Amino acid sequence: MNKTAGVYVAGHRGLVGAALVRRLQAQGYENLLLFDRATVDLTDPNSVESLFRNERPEYVLLAAARVGGIHANDTYPAVFIRDNLAIQTNVIDCAYRHGVKKLLFLGSSCIYPKHAPQPMQESSLLTGPLEPTNQWYAIAKIAGLKMCQAYRRQYGFDAISVMPTNLYGPEDNFSLQDSHVLPALIRKFSEAKANSAADVTIWGTGSPRREFLYVDDLADACIFLMQNYSGEDFFNIGCGSDITILELAEIIRQRVGYTGALRLDSSKPDGAPRKLLDVSRLTALGWTAKTDLAEGIDRTVKWYRDNQQRARR
C-alpha cells in the first residue's frame, strides 16, 4: 500500500477501527478516510454509494459491525443479522464497483462450530452447528467471508478476510449490558473497588476457556496481511493460548486492585465451552502476537480509568 493512497477505515470509532487508525498513522499513512455514522450510514446502500463515488478510496479496511457479548447477541438477533449483512454487502460491493485495489474484511472466531476441534483451524468452517447464542452474528460474518471469496472468483476483486479471536483494548465497550467479558470485568472490578463492594458476580460457571488478543496486535496483523497476502484463503488471528473465564477474572481483579470475593452465577449462559484458534497459517507467513495478556490488561485498565467520561458504557 502506498503511504499516500486513500485508505478508508470503516468503523474507525470502534475497538478495531481505532486500533487500525493508530497503527496506520504510526506507519506513516497520510491519507486516512474516516467518517462517523452521522456522515455515512453503512446500512444504507445510497449513503455508501455516495461515499465511494465522492472519495474514491484505493484501500478499504472493513472493521464496521454491529457487535456485542452473549446478552446482546441473544437479545437482539434480528438487529445483529440485519445490520451486519447490510454493512458488509454495501461496502464490499461498492468497493469492487468503484475500483478499490484491495479490501480486508474482519470476521470473528464465532464463525466456527460450537464443538469444533480445538484449536480451531480454518478448515473447520461449516462443519457443524454454531453456538446458538450468537449464531445470527456468526452467519452474517460467514456470509461476508464468502462474499469476499465469491467476488474474487467471479470478478478478480482483491478481497481478503481475517477471523480474529476475542479482542480487547483501548476504545472497547464497557457496558454491562452488551459488552464482551473482559471489558465488562474491568468495569465491574473497578466499580466494586471504588464502592468497597464485598463481592463481584461473574456470569456462568467460570469454566469456559477463551483466547484474548490485544487489539493493537490485531491491527498490526491486518496491515501485515494487506501488505503481504492476496488470496482466497482466510486467516485466523490470535495469540495461540487460552485461559478460563475464572482465571481471567482473577487476573483482572489483581490488575485493578480489588480485594473482595468472586461469586459465580451458574444460572447465566456460558456460551461455547472453548474457543481457541489455530494460528499456524499466519505464523508460517511470518506474523505472531507481541502483547502479553497481563500487559494488555494493564494498558486497558489504564485507558478505562483515564477515559471514563467518553468510554462506551
N, C-alpha and C positions, 0 to 999 in steps of 0.2 A: 504494500500500500504506500503510495506517495504521501509524504508528510503534509503536502499542501492540498491533497484531494479532499472533497467534501465527504465527511463521514457522518451519517445520520445514526444517532443512538436513540432508538425508540424506547421510551420508558426511562429516561435519564434521571428522573427524580426518585426512582425506586432503589432498592438494595443493590441489585445487579447493575442497573444502568449507571448509578452514581459511581460505582467502582470502575466500570468501563471508562467513564469520563476521566476519573483520576489517573488511570493507567495510560490512556491515550495522551493526556496532557503531559504526563511525566516523560513519555517517549517522544514528545515534540510535535504531535499532530496539531496543526494550526487552524484547521477549518472544520470544527465540530458543529453539526447542525442539531440544535436542541430545541424542542417545542413541548410545552406542557399541554395538559388536557384542555385548558381554556382556549388554546390556539388551534390544536388539531385533535379531533375526536377519532381515534383509531378504529372504533367500531362502526364509523360512518364511511362508506366507500367514497362518497363525494369529497369528504374532507381529506382523506388520504390521497385521492387523485390530485387534488389541488396542491398538496404538499410536494408530491413528486414532480408535477408539471412545473411548478414555480422554482423549486430548489435544486432539482437535478442532482441528487447525491450520487457519488460514484461507488460508495460502500455503505452497507447497512448492517447494523448490529441490532437484532430484534430481541430486546430484553423486556418489552412491554407485555404485561399479562395481568389477568385477574388472579391473585394468589391469596393463600391463607392456610391456616392449620386444619386439623381434623374437624373442629367445631364448625368453622366457616364452610368447609367443603361439604360437610354433611347437612348443613342447614340451608345452603343456597345452591343446590346442584344445577338448577336451570341457569342461574346467572353465570356460574363457572363455565359451563359448556358453551353457552351462547356467546359470552363476551370473548372468550379465548379463541373460539373458532372464527369469529368476526375479525378480531385484531390480526391474526396471522394470515388469514385469507386475503384481507385487504392489502397488507403490507407486502407479502410475498408476490402477489400478482402484480401490483403496481411497480414493485422493484424490477421485475422482469420486463414489463411493458415499457418502462422508461429508461432502459439501458443501464441499469446498475451493474457494475463489474463483478461484484461479489457480495453475498449476503450470508450472515451467520444467524441461525435460528437456535434459541435457547429453549430446551425442553426441560424434563425433570426425571429423576430416577423413579418416580411413581408410575412410569410407563410400563414397568416390568410386572410380571405376575406376582400375586401376593406370596406365593410359595416357590418362587424361582430359586434355583440352586444358588448358594452363597459361596463366594462373592458373585454378584450378578454380571454376567457377560452380555455384551451387545447382542449376541445370538439368542438370548432368552426372550427377546421381544416377540409378543403374540404367541407364546407357547402355553398360556394358561390364564385362568381368571384373574382379574385385577382385585386390589384391595377395595372392598365396597364403599368405604367412607370417602374415597377421593377418585372414584372411577370416572366421574364426569370430567374432571380436570385432566386425568390421565388420557382419556380418549381424545380430548382436544389436542393434547400435546403429541400423541401418536399421529393424529391427522396432519399436524404441522410438519413433523418429520417426514412423513410420506409425501406431503405436498412438495417439499424440497427435492426429494428423490425423483418425483414424477416430473417436475419442471426441468430437472437436469436431463432426464432421459428423453423427454419429448422436445424440449426447446434448447437444450445445451446451456441452461442457466446455471451459473456457478454458485449454487446454494449449498452450504454445509450445515450440519446440525451437531449440537453437543447436548449431553444429558448430565447436568451436574447433580451431585448429591445434596444433602441438606446444607444450606448456606446460612451464614451469619456474619455480622459485622456492622460498621457504621451505616446509618440510614435505614436500619432494619425497622420492622413494625413491632412495637412493644405493647400492642393492645392485648388485653387479657381475653378478649372475645374471639379474635380472628388471626392471632399471630401464630408463629411456629413455636416449638417447645423452648428452644434456647433463649430467645429474647424474652419470652413470657416469664421464664425462670429468673432472668436478670431483674426484671421489674418486680416480680413477687418478692425476691430476697431483699432487694433494695428498699422496698416499701416496708417490709417486715422489720428490717434493721432500723429504719427511720422511726417506726412506730413502736419499737420494742415489743413486737408481737411474740407470743410464746411459741408458735409453730407456723409452718408453711405447708399447705397441702399440695401434693403432686398428683396429677391425673394418672390413672391407670395403676398397674402393678409395679411399675418401675423396671420390669424385666426386658422390654423390647430393646434391641440393640440398634443404634443409629451411628452413621458416619457424619462428621461435620467438617465442612471446608470453609476457611476464611474467604470472604467474598473477593478480596483483592487478589488472592491466588487464582480464583476462577477467572477474573478479568485478564490476568496475565496469560492464562491458558488459552482464552478465546483469541487474544491478539496473536499469540504464537501460532494458532491454527490458521488464522486469516492470512498469515504471512508464509506458512509452510505446508499447507494442505489444500488440495482440491480433489474431491471425490465423493462418491455416493455413500460410502460408509460413514456412520456417525460415531462419536466418541463419548465414552463415559469420562466425567471429570470428577475426581475425588482425591482423598489423601491415602486411601488404601487400608484404613484401620477404623474400627468402630468401638463404641462403649455402650453400656446400658444407660437408660434414662436416669436410673438412680445414681449411677456413677457420675453422670453429667451434673445432676443436681448437687452432689457433694462438692464437685469442683467449683461450681458457680457459688455455692454457699461460702466456700473458703475465700474465693476471689473477692466477693462482695464484703465479707467480714461479718456475716450473720451467724449468731451462735445459738439460735433456737432449735427446736426439734423439726424433723421432717415427718409428714404423715402422708400415706398413700391412700388414694381414693379408688379402690378397685372397681367401683361401680361405673367409672368413666372408661371409655374405649382406649385400648392400647394401640390400635392400628396394626400394621404388619409386624410380625414377630422380629424380623431382622431386615435391614436394608443396607447392604454393603456392596459397593461397586467394584468390579474387576477393572482396574485402570491400566492393565498391562499393554493394551493397544496404544494408549497415549504415552506411556513410559517408553515404549520402544521407539516412538517418534522423537523422544528427547526432552520431554517435559515432566517434572514432578512438582508436587506442592512443597512450599517452603515454610509455612507458618504453623508452628506447634499449637495445639488446641489451647493450652493454658495461656500462652502468649496472646492468641487471638481473642480469647475471652477477656483478658485484661484490657486489651485495646477497646473492645466493645463496651465493657463496663465503664471505662473512662469516657468514651464518646457519649454514652447514655447519661452519665452524670453531668457532663458539660453541655448537653443539648436537650435537656428535659422540656424546655419551653417549646421547641419545634419538633421534637421526636414524635413520630406517629404513635399515638396512644389510644 
